[in-house]
Structure formats: C-alpha cells, structure tokens
C-alpha cells in the first residue's frame, strides 16, 4: 500500500539568508542558505534537470 503525501517547497528571504522549507505530510525540513550556497544549488539543479531531460529523450530499443 502506497501512501501519497503532498510535498510543498516554500522559499523565503530572511535578513541575510534564503530559507528553504520542504513540507512533506506533517513533517518539514528547513535549510538556510547564504547567497553563495543558493547560487551553487541553482547551478547544480540546472545541471541535474538538463541531464534528466536528456535521459528521458533516450529510447532503449
């Protein structure tokens, strides 16, 4: 039996950090990133998303 839990991601600018809150079910995970860390995360996400998109286009015959 698989239970579906709704997942939400919220971003908030704090004084000198970017707060990332991930809600999953009744739980939540909070990560606070400085600007350099947030930019690094963005770059890594861009790479992974591009790789994922390319892999979806490859057909295995």
MOPAC internal coordinates of N, CA, C and O (Angstrom, degrees):
PM7 1SCF
backbone

  N    0.0000 0     0.00 0     0.00 0    0    0    0
  C    1.4492 1     0.00 0     0.00 0    1    0    0
  C    1.5319 1   108.14 1     0.00 0    2    1    0
  O    1.2310 1   120.66 1   -52.20 1    3    2    1
  N    1.3107 1   116.35 1   127.80 1    3    2    1
  C    1.4561 1   121.61 1  -179.31 1    5    3    2
  C    1.5103 1   108.98 1  -106.40 1    6    5    3
  O    1.2310 1   120.75 1   -51.43 1    7    6    5
  N    1.3127 1   116.17 1   128.57 1    7    6    5
  C    1.4535 1   121.02 1   177.31 1    9    7    6
  C    1.5184 1   108.79 1  -100.05 1   10    9    7
  O    1.2310 1   120.96 1   -53.93 1   11   10    9
  N    1.3140 1   115.76 1   126.07 1   11   10    9
  C    1.4548 1   120.90 1   177.66 1   13   11   10
  C    1.5271 1   108.42 1   -87.93 1   14   13   11
  O    1.2310 1   120.54 1   -53.71 1   15   14   13
  N    1.3167 1   116.58 1   126.29 1   15   14   13
  C    1.4458 1   120.48 1   174.17 1   17   15   14
  C    1.5110 1   107.99 1  -118.86 1   18   17   15
  O    1.2310 1   121.36 1   -44.21 1   19   18   17
  N    1.2976 1   115.00 1   135.79 1   19   18   17
  C    1.4524 1   120.13 1  -179.81 1   21   19   18
  C    1.5236 1   109.25 1   -74.13 1   22   21   19
  O    1.2310 1   121.21 1   -44.46 1   23   22   21
  N    1.3130 1   115.30 1   135.54 1   23   22   21
  C    1.4557 1   120.07 1   179.30 1   25   23   22
  C    1.5214 1   107.94 1  -118.18 1   26   25   23
  O    1.2310 1   121.02 1   -47.87 1   27   26   25
  N    1.3169 1   115.66 1   132.13 1   27   26   25
  C    1.4589 1   121.45 1   177.64 1   29   27   26
  C    1.5221 1   108.05 1  -128.72 1   30   29   27
  O    1.2310 1   121.16 1   -33.26 1   31   30   29
  N    1.3105 1   115.39 1   146.74 1   31   30   29
  C    1.4559 1   121.03 1   175.77 1   33   31   30
  C    1.5190 1   107.48 1  -123.81 1   34   33   31
  O    1.2310 1   120.84 1   -54.11 1   35   34   33
  N    1.3246 1   115.99 1   125.89 1   35   34   33
  C    1.4616 1   121.19 1   178.33 1   37   35   34
  C    1.5258 1   109.18 1  -120.28 1   38   37   35
  O    1.2310 1   121.42 1   -39.15 1   39   38   37
  N    1.3135 1   114.88 1   140.85 1   39   38   37
  C    1.4566 1   121.41 1   177.72 1   41   39   38
  C    1.5182 1   108.91 1  -117.57 1   42   41   39
  O    1.2310 1   121.07 1   -39.10 1   43   42   41
  N    1.3276 1   115.56 1   140.90 1   43   42   41
  C    1.4598 1   120.36 1  -179.33 1   45   43   42
  C    1.5210 1   108.59 1  -144.10 1   46   45   43
  O    1.2310 1   120.97 1   -42.22 1   47   46   45
  N    1.3060 1   115.74 1   137.78 1   47   46   45
  C    1.4580 1   120.18 1   176.21 1   49   47   46
  C    1.5275 1   107.81 1   -89.12 1   50   49   47
  O    1.2310 1   121.31 1   -58.02 1   51   50   49
  N    1.3126 1   115.09 1   121.98 1   51   50   49
  C    1.4524 1   120.80 1   174.28 1   53   51   50
  C    1.5313 1   107.59 1  -100.18 1   54   53   51
  O    1.2310 1   120.06 1     8.01 1   55   54   53
  N    1.2751 1   117.50 1  -171.99 1   55   54   53
  C    1.4652 1   121.25 1  -175.57 1   57   55   54
  C    1.5317 1   112.72 1   -52.09 1   58   57   55
  O    1.2310 1   119.61 1   124.85 1   59   58   57
  N    1.3093 1   118.35 1   -55.15 1   59   58   57
  C    1.4628 1   120.87 1   179.53 1   61   59   58
  C    1.5258 1   111.81 1  -136.87 1   62   61   59
  O    1.2310 1   120.76 1  -152.87 1   63   62   61
  N    1.3135 1   116.15 1    27.13 1   63   62   61
  C    1.4680 1   122.24 1  -179.61 1   65   63   62
  C    1.5227 1   109.23 1  -142.71 1   66   65   63
  O    1.2310 1   121.71 1   -18.92 1   67   66   65
  N    1.3126 1   114.33 1   161.08 1   67   66   65
  C    1.4507 1   121.27 1   170.10 1   69   67   66
  C    1.5201 1   106.07 1  -109.61 1   70   69   67
  O    1.2310 1   121.20 1   -57.61 1   71   70   69
  N    1.3012 1   115.31 1   122.39 1   71   70   69
  C    1.4647 1   121.15 1  -177.09 1   73   71   70
  C    1.5248 1   108.92 1   -97.12 1   74   73   71
  O    1.2310 1   120.69 1   -56.90 1   75   74   73
  N    1.3200 1   116.29 1   123.10 1   75   74   73
  C    1.4558 1   122.87 1   177.24 1   77   75   74
  C    1.5247 1   106.78 1  -110.07 1   78   77   75
  O    1.2310 1   120.69 1   -60.07 1   79   78   77
  N    1.3207 1   116.28 1   119.93 1   79   78   77
  C    1.4577 1   120.63 1   178.43 1   81   79   78
  C    1.5186 1   108.21 1  -117.58 1   82   81   79
  O    1.2310 1   121.02 1   -55.63 1   83   82   81
  N    1.3204 1   115.65 1   124.37 1   83   82   81
  C    1.4609 1   121.64 1   178.76 1   85   83   82
  C    1.5233 1   107.35 1  -110.71 1   86   85   83
  O    1.2310 1   120.90 1   -61.65 1   87   86   85
  N    1.3220 1   115.89 1   118.35 1   87   86   85
  C    1.4555 1   122.43 1   178.68 1   89   87   86
  C    1.5176 1   108.47 1  -101.27 1   90   89   87
  O    1.2310 1   120.45 1   -50.43 1   91   90   89
  N    1.3100 1   116.75 1   129.57 1   91   90   89
  C    1.4614 1   121.46 1   174.84 1   93   91   90
  C    1.5104 1   107.91 1  -140.55 1   94   93   91
  O    1.2310 1   122.14 1   -71.38 1   95   94   93
  N    1.3201 1   113.51 1   108.62 1   95   94   93
  C    1.4582 1   118.90 1  -174.79 1   97   95   94
  C    1.5238 1   109.42 1    65.62 1   98   97   95
  O    1.2310 1   120.83 1    50.84 1   99   98   97
  N    1.3153 1   116.01 1  -129.16 1   99   98   97
  C    1.4573 1   120.77 1   179.16 1  101   99   98
  C    1.5252 1   112.08 1   -90.69 1  102  101   99
  O    1.2310 1   120.28 1   173.49 1  103  102  101
  N    1.3152 1   117.08 1    -6.51 1  103  102  101
  C    1.4611 1   121.80 1  -177.51 1  105  103  102
  C    1.5201 1   110.74 1   -95.05 1  106  105  103
  O    1.2310 1   121.07 1   -20.47 1  107  106  105
  N    1.3168 1   115.55 1   159.53 1  107  106  105
  C    1.4531 1   120.58 1   173.81 1  109  107  106
  C    1.5191 1   109.68 1  -145.93 1  110  109  107
  O    1.2310 1   121.25 1   -29.07 1  111  110  109
  N    1.3109 1   115.21 1   150.93 1  111  110  109
  C    1.4649 1   123.07 1   178.23 1  113  111  110
  C    1.5237 1   106.65 1  -124.62 1  114  113  111
  O    1.2310 1   120.51 1   -51.13 1  115  114  113
  N    1.3255 1   116.63 1   128.87 1  115  114  113
  C    1.4561 1   121.27 1  -179.79 1  117  115  114
  C    1.5182 1   108.85 1  -114.75 1  118  117  115
  O    1.2310 1   121.25 1   -48.71 1  119  118  117
  N    1.3252 1   115.21 1   131.29 1  119  118  117
  C    1.4639 1   122.37 1   176.38 1  121  119  118
  C    1.5218 1   106.95 1  -127.72 1  122  121  119
  O    1.2310 1   120.78 1   -50.08 1  123  122  121
  N    1.3144 1   116.12 1   129.92 1  123  122  121
  C    1.4602 1   120.46 1   177.01 1  125  123  122
  C    1.5215 1   108.05 1  -111.26 1  126  125  123
  O    1.2310 1   120.98 1   -56.49 1  127  126  125
  N    1.3284 1   115.73 1   123.51 1  127  126  125
  C    1.4547 1   121.65 1  -176.48 1  129  127  126
  C    1.5233 1   110.58 1  -117.21 1  130  129  127
  O    1.2310 1   120.99 1   -38.48 1  131  130  129
  N    1.3409 1   115.70 1   141.52 1  131  130  129
  C    1.4562 1   117.49 1   170.38 1  133  131  130
  C    1.5260 1   106.87 1   -79.86 1  134  133  131
  O    1.2310 1   120.09 1    -4.91 1  135  134  133
  N    1.3231 1   117.44 1   175.09 1  135  134  133
  C    1.4555 1   120.97 1  -174.26 1  137  135  134
  C    1.5272 1   112.15 1   -61.58 1  138  137  135
  O    1.2310 1   120.20 1   138.99 1  139  138  137
  N    1.3170 1   117.22 1   -41.01 1  139  138  137
  C    1.4704 1   120.93 1   179.45 1  141  139  138
  C    1.5275 1   111.41 1   -63.29 1  142  141  139
  O    1.2310 1   120.35 1   136.91 1  143  142  141
  N    1.3237 1   116.94 1   -43.09 1  143  142  141
  C    1.4658 1   120.98 1   178.70 1  145  143  142
  C    1.5295 1   110.96 1   -65.04 1  146  145  143
  O    1.2310 1   120.58 1   139.87 1  147  146  145
  N    1.3250 1   116.50 1   -40.13 1  147  146  145
  C    1.4664 1   120.44 1   179.70 1  149  147  146
  C    1.5272 1   110.71 1   -64.51 1  150  149  147
  O    1.2310 1   120.26 1   138.98 1  151  150  149
  N    1.3238 1   117.12 1   -41.02 1  151  150  149
  C    1.4641 1   120.22 1   177.81 1  153  151  150
  C    1.5302 1   110.87 1   -64.90 1  154  153  151
  O    1.2310 1   120.26 1   138.80 1  155  154  153
  N    1.3281 1   117.11 1   -41.20 1  155  154  153
  C    1.4566 1   120.99 1   177.32 1  157  155  154
  C    1.5193 1   111.58 1   -61.82 1  158  157  155
  O    1.2310 1   120.67 1   138.11 1  159  158  157
  N    1.3239 1   116.32 1   -41.89 1  159  158  157
  C    1.4661 1   120.85 1   178.00 1  161  159  158
  C    1.5212 1   110.19 1   -62.94 1  162  161  159
  O    1.2310 1   120.40 1   137.21 1  163  162  161
  N    1.3272 1   116.83 1   -42.79 1  163  162  161
  C    1.4662 1   120.63 1   178.62 1  165  163  162
  C    1.5262 1   111.10 1   -59.85 1  166  165  163
  O    1.2310 1   120.51 1   135.55 1  167  166  165
  N    1.3244 1   116.63 1   -44.45 1  167  166  165
  C    1.4664 1   120.73 1   179.55 1  169  167  166
  C    1.5275 1   111.24 1   -62.36 1  170  169  167
  O    1.2310 1   120.51 1   134.98 1  171  170  169
  N    1.3195 1   116.63 1   -45.02 1  171  170  169
  C    1.4598 1   120.55 1   179.73 1  173  171  170
  C    1.5320 1   111.06 1   -64.63 1  174  173  171
  O    1.2310 1   120.30 1   138.84 1  175  174  173
  N    1.3412 1   117.04 1   -41.16 1  175  174  173
  C    1.4619 1   120.14 1   177.81 1  177  175  174
  C    1.5207 1   110.88 1   -62.98 1  178  177  175
  O    1.2310 1   120.10 1   138.19 1  179  178  177
  N    1.3214 1   117.42 1   -41.81 1  179  178  177
  C    1.4676 1   120.76 1   177.90 1  181  179  178
  C    1.5235 1   110.68 1   -58.75 1  182  181  179
  O    1.2310 1   120.26 1   135.96 1  183  182  181
  N    1.3300 1   117.10 1   -44.04 1  183  182  181
  C    1.4653 1   121.21 1   179.82 1  185  183  182
  C    1.5294 1   111.22 1   -63.82 1  186  185  183
  O    1.2310 1   120.72 1   134.32 1  187  186  185
  N    1.3188 1   116.23 1   -45.68 1  187  186  185
  C    1.4609 1   120.56 1  -177.76 1  189  187  186
  C    1.5304 1   110.67 1   -66.63 1  190  189  187
  O    1.2310 1   120.03 1   139.35 1  191  190  189
  N    1.3152 1   117.55 1   -40.65 1  191  190  189
  C    1.4581 1   120.89 1   179.25 1  193  191  190
  C    1.5220 1   110.57 1   -64.90 1  194  193  191
  O    1.2310 1   120.17 1   137.84 1  195  194  193
  N    1.3138 1   117.28 1   -42.16 1  195  194  193
  C    1.4665 1   121.15 1   177.53 1  197  195  194
  C    1.5275 1   110.38 1   -62.62 1  198  197  195
  O    1.2310 1   120.32 1   135.01 1  199  198  197
  N    1.3281 1   116.99 1   -44.99 1  199  198  197
  C    1.4638 1   121.40 1   178.83 1  201  199  198
  C    1.5288 1   110.45 1   -61.54 1  202  201  199
  O    1.2310 1   120.59 1   136.43 1  203  202  201
  N    1.3106 1   116.47 1   -43.57 1  203  202  201
  C    1.4638 1   121.70 1   179.04 1  205  203  202
  C    1.5250 1   110.51 1   -60.81 1  206  205  203
  O    1.2310 1   120.46 1   135.30 1  207  206  205
  N    1.3285 1   116.72 1   -44.70 1  207  206  205
  C    1.4650 1   120.82 1   179.69 1  209  207  206
  C    1.5195 1   111.43 1   -62.01 1  210  209  207
  O    1.2310 1   120.44 1   138.40 1  211  210  209
  N    1.3203 1   116.76 1   -41.60 1  211  210  209
  C    1.4613 1   120.32 1   179.20 1  213  211  210
  C    1.5174 1   111.43 1   -66.80 1  214  213  211
  O    1.2310 1   119.97 1   140.43 1  215  214  213
  N    1.3032 1   117.66 1   -39.57 1  215  214  213
  C    1.4679 1   120.94 1   179.93 1  217  215  214
  C    1.5246 1   111.64 1   -66.22 1  218  217  215
  O    1.2310 1   120.30 1   145.56 1  219  218  217
  N    1.3314 1   117.03 1   -34.44 1  219  218  217
  C    1.4617 1   119.90 1   178.78 1  221  219  218
  C    1.5185 1   111.26 1   -65.75 1  222  221  219
  O    1.2310 1   120.17 1   153.77 1  223  222  221
  N    1.3367 1   117.27 1   -26.23 1  223  222  221
  C    1.4620 1   121.16 1  -177.86 1  225  223  222
  C    1.5268 1   112.07 1   -82.19 1  226  225  223
  O    1.2310 1   120.23 1   162.77 1  227  226  225
  N    1.3300 1   117.16 1   -17.23 1  227  226  225
  C    1.4662 1   120.64 1  -179.85 1  229  227  226
  C    1.5231 1   108.59 1   -78.02 1  230  229  227
  O    1.2310 1   121.16 1   -52.82 1  231  230  229
  N    1.3161 1   115.38 1   127.18 1  231  230  229
  C    1.4609 1   120.19 1   178.51 1  233  231  230
  C    1.5188 1   109.47 1  -102.95 1  234  233  231
  O    1.2310 1   121.14 1   -45.99 1  235  234  233
  N    1.2910 1   115.43 1   134.01 1  235  234  233
  C    1.4697 1   120.75 1   176.16 1  237  235  234
  C    1.5198 1   107.17 1   -98.20 1  238  237  235
  O    1.2310 1   121.05 1   -65.55 1  239  238  237
  N    1.3238 1   115.60 1   114.45 1  239  238  237
  C    1.4725 1   120.09 1  -179.10 1  241  239  238
  C    1.5134 1   110.71 1  -100.87 1  242  241  239
  O    1.2310 1   120.10 1   180.00 1  243  242  241

